[in-house]
Amino acid sequence: QKNEMGSPLRSLYNRPFRSGILEDFVSARGILRAWSQLSGRDADGICVKDIAQFAYAGDTAALRAFEATGEAFAEGAAPLLAELGIERIVFSGQISRSFSLLEGAVVRGLGKDIAVSVSPDIQQSVFSGLSAAINDIINT
């Protein structure tokens, strides 16, 4: 579902959520903030890839940060998905590289009526989207 400019008809990232917008909680900065709060450590010099490695090694704070991110995504996205009758959501982009760490929380939060998957080619999805946007601009 696209608007006249070829962008998503309804965006998730800027939906009001808790004390800000959904992207504040479901993004690299959201994961970093959650991990910092849960671990009591400063996130300076740490990236999401580091936190994912901590989680895969069994670090409780890192695991919980990803779980909290999945819970926030499901809580924030579910109303819009229901409103639009969306039955499948496909994750792509950098966060998809660590999707297994938040998948359980996303699936539990969205329920059995919404299929959840990850794009098989994360990088190609980005280029496909850019290509489609450029083609839309050229053809208008």
N, CA, C and O atoms as a GROMACS GRO file, in nm:
protein
  560
    1GLN      N    1   0.084  -0.116   0.000
    1GLN     CA    2   0.000   0.000   0.000
    1GLN      C    3   0.089   0.124   0.000
    1GLN      O    4   0.164   0.149   0.094
    2LYS      N    5   0.079   0.200  -0.108
    2LYS     CA    6   0.164   0.318  -0.124
    2LYS      C    7   0.080   0.444  -0.138
    2LYS      O    8  -0.036   0.440  -0.180
    3ASN      N    9   0.140   0.556  -0.100
    3ASN     CA   10   0.075   0.684  -0.125
    3ASN      C   11   0.114   0.732  -0.265
    3ASN      O   12   0.184   0.661  -0.337
    4GLU      N   13   0.068   0.850  -0.303
    4GLU     CA   14   0.093   0.900  -0.438
    4GLU      C   15   0.242   0.923  -0.466
    4GLU      O   16   0.281   0.930  -0.583
    5MET      N   17   0.325   0.935  -0.364
    5MET     CA   18   0.469   0.955  -0.381
    5MET      C   19   0.545   0.822  -0.387
    5MET      O   20   0.666   0.821  -0.409
    6GLY      N   21   0.475   0.711  -0.367
    6GLY     CA   22   0.539   0.580  -0.369
    6GLY      C   23   0.590   0.535  -0.234
    6GLY      O   24   0.647   0.427  -0.222
    7SER      N   25   0.572   0.617  -0.132
    7SER     CA   26   0.611   0.580   0.003
    7SER      C   27   0.500   0.494   0.064
    7SER      O   28   0.390   0.487   0.011
    8PRO      N   29   0.530   0.430   0.177
    8PRO     CA   30   0.424   0.353   0.242
    8PRO      C   31   0.303   0.440   0.270
    8PRO      O   32   0.316   0.556   0.312
    9LEU      N   33   0.185   0.384   0.247
    9LEU     CA   34   0.060   0.457   0.271
    9LEU      C   35   0.051   0.501   0.417
    9LEU      O   36   0.011   0.614   0.446
   10ARG      N   37   0.088   0.413   0.506
   10ARG     CA   38   0.087   0.443   0.650
   10ARG      C   39   0.222   0.401   0.707
   10ARG      O   40   0.265   0.287   0.686
   11SER      N   41   0.288   0.487   0.775
   11SER     CA   42   0.419   0.458   0.831
   11SER      C   43   0.407   0.406   0.973
   11SER      O   44   0.318   0.445   1.049
   12LEU      N   45   0.499   0.318   1.007
   12LEU     CA   46   0.507   0.268   1.144
   12LEU      C   47   0.605   0.349   1.228
   12LEU      O   48   0.581   0.374   1.346
   13TYR      N   49   0.715   0.390   1.166
   13TYR     CA   50   0.824   0.449   1.243
   13TYR      C   51   0.783   0.570   1.326
   13TYR      O   52   0.833   0.589   1.437
   14ASN      N   53   0.692   0.653   1.274
   14ASN     CA   54   0.659   0.777   1.344
   14ASN      C   55   0.526   0.772   1.419
   14ASN      O   56   0.472   0.876   1.458
   15ARG      N   57   0.474   0.653   1.439
   15ARG     CA   58   0.349   0.639   1.515
   15ARG      C   59   0.374   0.676   1.661
   15ARG      O   60   0.473   0.632   1.719
   16PRO      N   61   0.286   0.755   1.720
   16PRO     CA   62   0.301   0.785   1.863
   16PRO      C   63   0.305   0.655   1.943
   16PRO      O   64   0.225   0.564   1.921
   17PHE      N   65   0.400   0.649   2.035
   17PHE     CA   66   0.417   0.527   2.114
   17PHE      C   67   0.481   0.564   2.247
   17PHE      O   68   0.585   0.629   2.252
   18ARG      N   69   0.418   0.520   2.354
   18ARG     CA   70   0.465   0.547   2.490
   18ARG      C   71   0.506   0.694   2.502
   18ARG      O   72   0.422   0.783   2.484
   19SER      N   73   0.632   0.721   2.533
   19SER     CA   74   0.675   0.860   2.558
   19SER      C   75   0.734   0.927   2.434
   19SER      O   76   0.796   1.033   2.445
   20GLY      N   77   0.714   0.867   2.316
   20GLY     CA   78   0.770   0.924   2.194
   20GLY      C   79   0.702   0.867   2.071
   20GLY      O   80   0.580   0.870   2.058
   21ILE      N   81   0.785   0.814   1.981
   21ILE     CA   82   0.734   0.747   1.861
   21ILE      C   83   0.790   0.605   1.860
   21ILE      O   84   0.885   0.575   1.932
   22LEU      N   85   0.731   0.519   1.780
   22LEU     CA   86   0.771   0.379   1.778
   22LEU      C   87   0.920   0.362   1.749
   22LEU      O   88   0.985   0.275   1.807
   23GLU      N   89   0.973   0.443   1.659
   23GLU     CA   90   1.115   0.430   1.624
   23GLU      C   91   1.207   0.454   1.744
   23GLU      O   92   1.320   0.404   1.745
   24ASP      N   93   1.162   0.528   1.844
   24ASP     CA   94   1.243   0.548   1.964
   24ASP      C   95   1.269   0.416   2.037
   24ASP      O   96   1.367   0.404   2.112
   25PHE      N   97   1.183   0.318   2.016
   25PHE     CA   98   1.191   0.191   2.088
   25PHE      C   99   1.232   0.075   1.997
   25PHE      O  100   1.287  -0.025   2.043
   26VAL      N  101   1.205   0.088   1.867
   26VAL     CA  102   1.231  -0.020   1.772
   26VAL      C  103   1.331   0.033   1.669
   26VAL      O  104   1.296   0.060   1.554
   27SER      N  105   1.454   0.046   1.712
   27SER     CA  106   1.561   0.098   1.628
   27SER      C  107   1.692   0.069   1.699
   27SER      O  108   1.693   0.017   1.811
   28ALA      N  109   1.801   0.102   1.634
   28ALA     CA  110   1.931   0.083   1.698
   28ALA      C  111   1.937   0.162   1.828
   28ALA      O  112   1.983   0.111   1.930
   29ARG      N  113   1.891   0.287   1.825
   29ARG     CA  114   1.900   0.367   1.948
   29ARG      C  115   1.809   0.310   2.058
   29ARG      O  116   1.841   0.321   2.176
   30GLY      N  117   1.697   0.251   2.018
   30GLY     CA  118   1.609   0.189   2.116
   30GLY      C  119   1.674   0.068   2.182
   30GLY      O  120   1.664   0.049   2.303
   31ILE      N  121   1.740  -0.014   2.101
   31ILE     CA  122   1.809  -0.132   2.155
   31ILE      C  123   1.924  -0.089   2.245
   31ILE      O  124   1.943  -0.144   2.354
   32LEU      N  125   2.000   0.010   2.200
   32LEU     CA  126   2.112   0.060   2.281
   32LEU      C  127   2.064   0.116   2.414
   32LEU      O  128   2.124   0.089   2.519
   33ARG      N  129   1.956   0.195   2.411
   33ARG     CA  130   1.902   0.253   2.535
   33ARG      C  131   1.852   0.142   2.628
   33ARG      O  132   1.879   0.145   2.748
   34ALA      N  133   1.779   0.045   2.572
   34ALA     CA  134   1.727  -0.064   2.655
   34ALA      C  135   1.841  -0.143   2.718
   34ALA      O  136   1.837  -0.175   2.837
   35TRP      N  137   1.942  -0.174   2.639
   35TRP     CA  138   2.055  -0.250   2.692
   35TRP      C  139   2.127  -0.171   2.801
   35TRP      O  140   2.164  -0.227   2.905
   36SER      N  141   2.147  -0.042   2.778
   36SER     CA  142   2.216   0.041   2.876
   36SER      C  143   2.139   0.044   3.008
   36SER      O  144   2.197   0.032   3.116
   37GLN      N  145   2.006   0.061   2.998
   37GLN     CA  146   1.924   0.065   3.119
   37GLN      C  147   1.924  -0.069   3.190
   37GLN      O  148   1.932  -0.075   3.313
   38LEU      N  149   1.916  -0.178   3.114
   38LEU     CA  150   1.909  -0.311   3.175
   38LEU      C  151   2.044  -0.359   3.231
   38LEU      O  152   2.048  -0.430   3.331
   39SER      N  153   2.151  -0.320   3.165
   39SER     CA  154   2.284  -0.366   3.208
   39SER      C  155   2.349  -0.272   3.308
   39SER      O  156   2.440  -0.311   3.381
   40GLY      N  157   2.301  -0.146   3.310
   40GLY     CA  158   2.366  -0.046   3.394
   40GLY      C  159   2.498   0.002   3.336
   40GLY      O  160   2.576   0.068   3.405
   41ARG      N  161   2.522  -0.030   3.210
   41ARG     CA  162   2.648   0.010   3.144
   41ARG      C  163   2.621   0.121   3.043
   41ARG      O  164   2.512   0.133   2.988
   42ASP      N  165   2.722   0.200   3.019
   42ASP     CA  166   2.716   0.306   2.919
   42ASP      C  167   2.727   0.243   2.781
   42ASP      O  168   2.810   0.154   2.760
   43ALA      N  169   2.645   0.288   2.687
   43ALA     CA  170   2.645   0.231   2.552
   43ALA      C  171   2.742   0.302   2.458
   43ALA      O  172   2.746   0.269   2.339
   44ASP      N  173   2.819   0.399   2.507
   44ASP     CA  174   2.917   0.466   2.420
   44ASP      C  175   3.015   0.363   2.365
   44ASP      O  176   3.073   0.284   2.439
   45GLY      N  177   3.033   0.366   2.234
   45GLY     CA  178   3.126   0.274   2.168
   45GLY      C  179   3.068   0.136   2.143
   45GLY      O  180   3.137   0.049   2.089
   46ILE      N  181   2.943   0.115   2.181
   46ILE     CA  182   2.875  -0.013   2.162
   46ILE      C  183   2.776   0.002   2.047
   46ILE      O  184   2.712   0.106   2.032
   47CYS      N  185   2.765  -0.101   1.965
   47CYS     CA  186   2.665  -0.099   1.857
   47CYS      C  187   2.570  -0.218   1.875
   47CYS      O  188   2.594  -0.307   1.958
   48VAL      N  189   2.465  -0.219   1.798
   48VAL     CA  190   2.366  -0.326   1.809
   48VAL      C  191   2.430  -0.462   1.780
   48VAL      O  192   2.393  -0.562   1.843
   49LYS      N  193   2.522  -0.467   1.688
   49LYS     CA  194   2.592  -0.593   1.660
   49LYS      C  195   2.661  -0.646   1.785
   49LYS      O  196   2.659  -0.766   1.811
   50ASP      N  197   2.723  -0.557   1.863
   50ASP     CA  198   2.787  -0.598   1.989
   50ASP      C  199   2.684  -0.655   2.085
   50ASP      O  200   2.707  -0.759   2.148
   51ILE      N  201   2.572  -0.587   2.097
   51ILE     CA  202   2.468  -0.633   2.189
   51ILE      C  203   2.413  -0.767   2.144
   51ILE      O  204   2.384  -0.853   2.227
   52ALA      N  205   2.398  -0.785   2.014
   52ALA     CA  206   2.354  -0.915   1.961
   52ALA      C  207   2.454  -1.024   1.997
   52ALA      O  208   2.416  -1.134   2.037
   53GLN      N  209   2.582  -0.994   1.984
   53GLN     CA  210   2.684  -1.093   2.021
   53GLN      C  211   2.677  -1.124   2.169
   53GLN      O  212   2.691  -1.240   2.209
   54PHE      N  213   2.654  -1.022   2.252
   54PHE     CA  214   2.637  -1.046   2.396
   54PHE      C  215   2.518  -1.139   2.419
   54PHE      O  216   2.525  -1.232   2.499
   55ALA      N  217   2.408  -1.112   2.348
   55ALA     CA  218   2.286  -1.192   2.364
   55ALA      C  219   2.310  -1.336   2.322
   55ALA      O  220   2.271  -1.429   2.393
   56TYR      N  221   2.373  -1.356   2.208
   56TYR     CA  222   2.400  -1.493   2.161
   56TYR      C  223   2.492  -1.567   2.256
   56TYR      O  224   2.491  -1.690   2.262
   57ALA      N  225   2.573  -1.491   2.332
   57ALA     CA  226   2.661  -1.552   2.432
   57ALA      C  227   2.589  -1.574   2.566
   57ALA      O  228   2.648  -1.627   2.660
   58GLY      N  229   2.460  -1.533   2.574
   58GLY     CA  230   2.381  -1.558   2.693
   58GLY      C  231   2.367  -1.443   2.790
   58GLY      O  232   2.313  -1.461   2.899
   59ASP      N  233   2.413  -1.324   2.753
   59ASP     CA  234   2.402  -1.208   2.840
   59ASP      C  235   2.255  -1.173   2.862
   59ASP      O  236   2.183  -1.145   2.766
   60THR      N  237   2.212  -1.175   2.986
   60THR     CA  238   2.071  -1.154   3.020
   60THR      C  239   2.022  -1.015   2.980
   60THR      O  240   1.912  -1.003   2.926
   61ALA      N  241   2.099  -0.912   3.007
   61ALA     CA  242   2.056  -0.776   2.972
   61ALA      C  243   2.041  -0.761   2.821
   61ALA      O  244   1.946  -0.698   2.774
   62ALA      N  245   2.133  -0.818   2.745
   62ALA     CA  246   2.126  -0.810   2.599
   62ALA      C  247   2.005  -0.887   2.547
   62ALA      O  248   1.933  -0.838   2.459
   63LEU      N  249   1.982  -1.005   2.600
   63LEU     CA  250   1.864  -1.083   2.559
   63LEU      C  251   1.736  -1.008   2.589
   63LEU      O  252   1.646  -1.004   2.506
   64ARG      N  253   1.728  -0.949   2.706
   64ARG     CA  254   1.608  -0.875   2.745
   64ARG      C  255   1.589  -0.748   2.661
   64ARG      O  256   1.476  -0.710   2.633
   65ALA      N  257   1.700  -0.684   2.621
   65ALA     CA  258   1.689  -0.564   2.537
   65ALA      C  259   1.625  -0.600   2.403
   65ALA      O  260   1.539  -0.527   2.354
   66PHE      N  261   1.666  -0.711   2.344
   66PHE     CA  262   1.604  -0.753   2.218
   66PHE      C  263   1.459  -0.796   2.238
   66PHE      O  264   1.373  -0.767   2.154
   67GLU      N  265   1.432  -0.864   2.347
   67GLU     CA  266   1.294  -0.904   2.376
   67GLU      C  267   1.206  -0.780   2.394
   67GLU      O  268   1.094  -0.777   2.343
   68ALA      N  269   1.255  -0.681   2.466
   68ALA     CA  270   1.179  -0.556   2.485
   68ALA      C  271   1.154  -0.487   2.352
   68ALA      O  272   1.048  -0.427   2.332
   69THR      N  273   1.249  -0.494   2.261
   69THR     CA  274   1.233  -0.435   2.128
   69THR      C  275   1.123  -0.508   2.051
   69THR      O  276   1.039  -0.444   1.987
   70GLY      N  277   1.124  -0.640   2.057
   70GLY     CA  278   1.019  -0.718   1.991
   70GLY      C  279   0.883  -0.690   2.049
   70GLY      O  280   0.785  -0.678   1.976
   71GLU      N  281   0.875  -0.678   2.181
   71GLU     CA  282   0.748  -0.647   2.247
   71GLU      C  283   0.698  -0.509   2.205
   71GLU      O  284   0.579  -0.491   2.178
   72ALA      N  285   0.789  -0.412   2.199
   72ALA     CA  286   0.751  -0.276   2.159
   72ALA      C  287   0.702  -0.275   2.015
   72ALA      O  288   0.602  -0.210   1.984
   73PHE      N  289   0.772  -0.347   1.927
   73PHE     CA  290   0.727  -0.352   1.787
   73PHE      C  291   0.585  -0.406   1.779
   73PHE      O  292   0.498  -0.346   1.716
   74ALA      N  293   0.561  -0.520   1.843
   74ALA     CA  294   0.429  -0.583   1.836
   74ALA      C  295   0.322  -0.491   1.894
   74ALA      O  296   0.215  -0.474   1.835
   75GLU      N  297   0.350  -0.433   2.008
   75GLU     CA  298   0.253  -0.343   2.072
   75GLU      C  299   0.222  -0.222   1.985
   75GLU      O  300   0.107  -0.181   1.971
   76GLY      N  301   0.326  -0.164   1.926
   76GLY     CA  302   0.308  -0.045   1.844
   76GLY      C  303   0.250  -0.072   1.707
   76GLY      O  304   0.174   0.010   1.654
   77ALA      N  305   0.284  -0.186   1.648
   77ALA     CA  306   0.240  -0.217   1.512
   77ALA      C  307   0.104  -0.285   1.506
   77ALA      O  308   0.031  -0.266   1.408
   78ALA      N  309   0.069  -0.362   1.605
   78ALA     CA  310  -0.054  -0.443   1.601
   78ALA      C  311  -0.180  -0.364   1.565
   78ALA      O  312  -0.258  -0.411   1.482
   79PRO      N  313  -0.203  -0.247   1.623
   79PRO     CA  314  -0.326  -0.174   1.587
   79PRO      C  315  -0.332  -0.137   1.438
   79PRO      O  316  -0.437  -0.149   1.376
   80LEU      N  317  -0.221  -0.093   1.382
   80LEU     CA  318  -0.220  -0.056   1.240
   80LEU      C  319  -0.234  -0.179   1.152
   80LEU      O  320  -0.306  -0.175   1.051
   81LEU      N  321  -0.168  -0.287   1.187
   81LEU     CA  322  -0.179  -0.410   1.109
   81LEU      C  323  -0.324  -0.460   1.108
   81LEU      O  324  -0.375  -0.503   1.005
   82ALA      N  325  -0.389  -0.453   1.223
   82ALA     CA  326  -0.530  -0.496   1.232
   82ALA      C  327  -0.619  -0.402   1.150
   82ALA      O  328  -0.707  -0.448   1.078
   83GLU      N  329  -0.596  -0.273   1.163
   83GLU     CA  330  -0.677  -0.174   1.091
   83GLU      C  331  -0.668  -0.195   0.940
   83GLU      O  332  -0.768  -0.181   0.869
   84LEU      N  333  -0.550  -0.228   0.890
   84LEU     CA  334  -0.529  -0.244   0.747
   84LEU      C  335  -0.552  -0.388   0.699
   84LEU      O  336  -0.545  -0.415   0.579
   85GLY      N  337  -0.580  -0.478   0.791
   85GLY     CA  338  -0.604  -0.617   0.753
   85GLY      C  339  -0.479  -0.688   0.702
   85GLY      O  340  -0.488  -0.778   0.619
   86ILE      N  341  -0.363  -0.648   0.751
   86ILE     CA  342  -0.237  -0.707   0.708
   86ILE      C  343  -0.221  -0.843   0.775
   86ILE      O  344  -0.238  -0.856   0.896
   87GLU      N  345  -0.187  -0.942   0.695
   87GLU     CA  346  -0.175  -1.080   0.745
   87GLU      C  347  -0.031  -1.128   0.751
   87GLU      O  348  -0.004  -1.231   0.813
   88ARG      N  349   0.062  -1.056   0.689
   88ARG     CA  350   0.203  -1.096   0.690
   88ARG      C  351   0.290  -0.972   0.698
   88ARG      O  352   0.263  -0.870   0.635
   89ILE      N  353   0.394  -0.984   0.779
   89ILE     CA  354   0.493  -0.878   0.786
   89ILE      C  355   0.630  -0.940   0.761
   89ILE      O  356   0.663  -1.043   0.819
   90VAL      N  357   0.708  -0.875   0.675
   90VAL     CA  358   0.840  -0.925   0.640
   90VAL      C  359   0.943  -0.824   0.690
   90VAL      O  360   0.938  -0.707   0.654
   91PHE      N  361   1.034  -0.871   0.772
   91PHE     CA  362   1.140  -0.786   0.825
   91PHE      C  363   1.258  -0.787   0.730
   91PHE      O  364   1.292  -0.890   0.671
   92SER      N  365   1.319  -0.672   0.716
   92SER     CA  366   1.437  -0.657   0.634
   92SER      C  367   1.525  -0.551   0.698
   92SER      O  368   1.488  -0.494   0.801
   93GLY      N  369   1.637  -0.524   0.640
   93GLY     CA  370   1.727  -0.423   0.694
   93GLY      C  371   1.818  -0.481   0.800
   93GLY      O  372   1.818  -0.601   0.826
   94GLN      N  373   1.896  -0.394   0.861
   94GLN     CA  374   2.001  -0.439   0.953
   94GLN      C  375   1.947  -0.513   1.076
   94GLN      O  376   2.009  -0.609   1.121
   95ILE      N  377   1.835  -0.469   1.130
   95ILE     CA  378   1.783  -0.534   1.250
   95ILE      C  379   1.746  -0.680   1.222
   95ILE      O  380   1.740  -0.762   1.313
   96SER      N  381   1.721  -0.712   1.096
   96SER     CA  382   1.686  -0.848   1.058
   96SER      C  383   1.801  -0.946   1.082
   96SER      O  384   1.779  -1.066   1.098
   97ARG      N  385   1.921  -0.894   1.085
   97ARG     CA  386   2.036  -0.982   1.110
   97ARG      C  387   2.029  -1.045   1.250
   97ARG      O  388   2.086  -1.151   1.273
   98SER      N  389   1.959  -0.980   1.341
   98SER     CA  390   1.945  -1.031   1.478
   98SER      C  391   1.800  -1.067   1.507
   98SER      O  392   1.760  -1.072   1.624
   99PHE      N  393   1.723  -1.092   1.404
   99PHE     CA  394   1.580  -1.113   1.423
   99PHE      C  395   1.548  -1.229   1.516
   99PHE      O  396   1.449  -1.225   1.589
  100SER      N  397   1.630  -1.332   1.514
  100SER     CA  398   1.602  -1.448   1.601
  100SER      C  399   1.596  -1.407   1.748
  100SER      O  400   1.534  -1.476   1.829
  101LEU      N  401   1.661  -1.296   1.783
  101LEU     CA  402   1.661  -1.251   1.922
  101LEU      C  403   1.532  -1.180   1.963
  101LEU      O  404   1.503  -1.170   2.082
  102LEU      N  405   1.457  -1.130   1.867
  102LEU     CA  406   1.331  -1.064   1.901
  102LEU      C  407   1.210  -1.133   1.842
  102LEU      O  408   1.096  -1.092   1.867
  103GLU      N  409   1.233  -1.236   1.764
  103GLU     CA  410   1.123  -1.305   1.696
  103GLU      C  411   1.016  -1.357   1.791
  103GLU      O  412   0.898  -1.338   1.767
  104GLY      N  413   1.056  -1.422   1.899
  104GLY     CA  414   0.958  -1.478   1.992
  104GLY      C  415   0.864  -1.372   2.046
  104GLY      O  416   0.743  -1.392   2.052
  105ALA      N  417   0.921  -1.258   2.086
  105ALA     CA  418   0.838  -1.149   2.142
  105ALA      C  419   0.747  -1.091   2.035
  105ALA      O  420   0.632  -1.057   2.063
  106VAL      N  421   0.797  -1.077   1.911
  106VAL     CA  422   0.714  -1.025   1.802
  106VAL      C  423   0.597  -1.119   1.773
  106VAL      O  424   0.483  -1.076   1.764
  107VAL      N  425   0.627  -1.248   1.760
  107VAL     CA  426   0.523  -1.346   1.728
  107VAL      C  427   0.420  -1.354   1.841
  107VAL      O  428   0.300  -1.356   1.815
  108ARG      N  429   0.466  -1.358   1.966
  108ARG     CA  430   0.373  -1.361   2.079
  108ARG      C  431   0.286  -1.236   2.080
  108ARG      O  432   0.165  -1.243   2.103
  109GLY      N  433   0.348  -1.121   2.056
  109GLY     CA  434   0.276  -0.995   2.062
  109GLY      C  435   0.176  -0.975   1.950
  109GLY      O  436   0.069  -0.917   1.971
  110LEU      N  437   0.209  -1.023   1.830
  110LEU     CA  438   0.118  -1.006   1.716
  110LEU      C  439   0.012  -1.115   1.710
  110LEU      O  440  -0.095  -1.094   1.651
  111GLY      N  441   0.039  -1.229   1.770
  111GLY     CA  442  -0.058  -1.337   1.768
  111GLY      C  443  -0.050  -1.423   1.644
  111GLY      O  444   0.027  -1.395   1.551
  112LYS      N  445  -0.128  -1.527   1.643
  112LYS     CA  446  -0.120  -1.629   1.538
  112LYS      C  447  -0.179  -1.584   1.405
  112LYS      O  448  -0.156  -1.650   1.303
  113ASP      N  449  -0.253  -1.475   1.402
  113ASP     CA  450  -0.317  -1.432   1.278
  113ASP      C  451  -0.224  -1.355   1.184
  113ASP      O  452  -0.260  -1.330   1.070
  114ILE      N  453  -0.106  -1.319   1.231
  114ILE     CA  454  -0.012  -1.245   1.148
  114ILE      C  455   0.114  -1.328   1.130
  114ILE      O  456   0.182  -1.360   1.227
  115ALA      N  457   0.144  -1.362   1.005
  115ALA     CA  458   0.265  -1.437   0.974
  115ALA      C  459   0.384  -1.341   0.978
  115ALA      O  460   0.375  -1.227   0.934
  116VAL      N  461   0.494  -1.389   1.032
  116VAL     CA  462   0.614  -1.308   1.047
  116VAL      C  463   0.729  -1.381   0.980
  116VAL      O  464   0.750  -1.500   1.005
  117SER      N  465   0.803  -1.309   0.896
  117SER     CA  466   0.919  -1.370   0.832
  117SER      C  467   1.026  -1.265   0.810
  117SER      O  468   1.004  -1.145   0.830
  118VAL      N  469   1.143  -1.312   0.768
  118VAL     CA  470   1.255  -1.224   0.738
  118VAL      C  471   1.288  -1.240   0.591
  118VAL      O  472   1.288  -1.351   0.538
  119SER      N  473   1.315  -1.129   0.525
  119SER     CA  474   1.354  -1.132   0.385
  119SER      C  475   1.477  -1.220   0.371
  119SER      O  476   1.571  -1.207   0.450
  120PRO      N  477   1.479  -1.309   0.271
  120PRO     CA  478   1.595  -1.397   0.255
  120PRO      C  479   1.721  -1.320   0.212
  120PRO      O  480   1.832  -1.369   0.232
  121ASP      N  481   1.704  -1.204   0.154
  121ASP     CA  482   1.819  -1.126   0.108
  121ASP      C  483   1.804  -0.983   0.161
  121ASP      O  484   1.745  -0.897   0.096
  122ILE      N  485   1.858  -0.961   0.278
  122ILE     CA  486   1.841  -0.834   0.347
  122ILE      C  487   1.890  -0.717   0.263
  122ILE      O  488   1.820  -0.617   0.248
  123GLN      N  489   2.009  -0.727   0.208
  123GLN     CA  490   2.065  -0.617   0.130
  123GLN      C  491   1.988  -0.594   0.001
  123GLN      O  492   1.965  -0.480  -0.039
  124GLN      N  493   1.948  -0.701  -0.065
  124GLN     CA  494   1.876  -0.687  -0.191
  124GLN      C  495   1.744  -0.614  -0.171
  124GLN      O  496   1.700  -0.539  -0.258
  125SER      N  497   1.680  -0.636  -0.058
  125SER     CA  498   1.553  -0.569  -0.030
  125SER      C  499   1.570  -0.417  -0.029
  125SER      O  500   1.485  -0.344  -0.079
  126VAL      N  501   1.680  -0.371   0.028
  126VAL     CA  502   1.707  -0.227   0.031
  126VAL      C  503   1.721  -0.174  -0.111
  126VAL      O  504   1.662  -0.072  -0.146
  127PHE      N  505   1.798  -0.244  -0.193
  127PHE     CA  506   1.820  -0.199  -0.330
  127PHE      C  507   1.694  -0.209  -0.414
  127PHE      O  508   1.671  -0.126  -0.502
  128SER      N  509   1.612  -0.310  -0.389
  128SER     CA  510   1.485  -0.322  -0.461
  128SER      C  511   1.394  -0.204  -0.428
  128SER      O  512   1.328  -0.150  -0.518
  129GLY      N  513   1.389  -0.166  -0.303
  129GLY     CA  514   1.307  -0.052  -0.263
  129GLY      C  515   1.356   0.078  -0.325
  129GLY      O  516   1.277   0.158  -0.373
  130LEU      N  517   1.487   0.098  -0.324
  130LEU     CA  518   1.544   0.217  -0.388
  130LEU      C  519   1.515   0.219  -0.537
  130LEU      O  520   1.480   0.322  -0.594
  131SER      N  521   1.531   0.104  -0.600
  131SER     CA  522   1.506   0.094  -0.743
  131SER      C  523   1.361   0.128  -0.776
  131SER      O  524   1.333   0.201  -0.871
  132ALA      N  525   1.269   0.074  -0.697
  132ALA     CA  526   1.127   0.102  -0.720
  132ALA      C  527   1.098   0.250  -0.702
  132ALA      O  528   1.022   0.309  -0.780
  133ALA      N  529   1.157   0.312  -0.601
  133ALA     CA  530   1.135   0.455  -0.577
  133ALA      C  531   1.189   0.538  -0.693
  133ALA      O  532   1.124   0.633  -0.737
  134ILE      N  533   1.308   0.504  -0.741
  134ILE     CA  534   1.367   0.576  -0.854
  134ILE      C  535   1.284   0.559  -0.978
  134ILE      O  536   1.262   0.655  -1.052
  135ASN      N  537   1.236   0.438  -1.004
  135ASN     CA  538   1.150   0.413  -1.121
  135ASN      C  539   1.021   0.493  -1.112
  135ASN      O  540   0.975   0.547  -1.212
  136ASP      N  541   0.964   0.503  -0.994
  136ASP     CA  542   0.842   0.582  -0.976
  136ASP      C  543   0.867   0.729  -1.007
  136ASP      O  544   0.785   0.795  -1.071
  137ILE      N  545   0.983   0.780  -0.963
  137ILE     CA  546   1.016   0.920  -0.988
  137ILE      C  547   1.038   0.943  -1.138
  137ILE      O  548   0.989   1.042  -1.193
  138ILE      N  549   1.110   0.855  -1.202
  138ILE     CA  550   1.139   0.868  -1.345
  138ILE      C  551   1.011   0.861  -1.428
  138ILE      O  552   0.997   0.932  -1.528
  139ASN      N  553   0.920   0.776  -1.388
  139ASN     CA  554   0.799   0.753  -1.466
  139ASN      C  555   0.686   0.851  -1.434
  139ASN      O  556   0.576   0.838  -1.489
  140THR      N  557   0.710   0.948  -1.346
  140THR     CA  558   0.602   1.045  -1.317
  140THR      C  559   0.627   1.176  -1.383
  140THR      O  560   0.547   1.268  -1.369
   0.00000   0.00000   0.00000
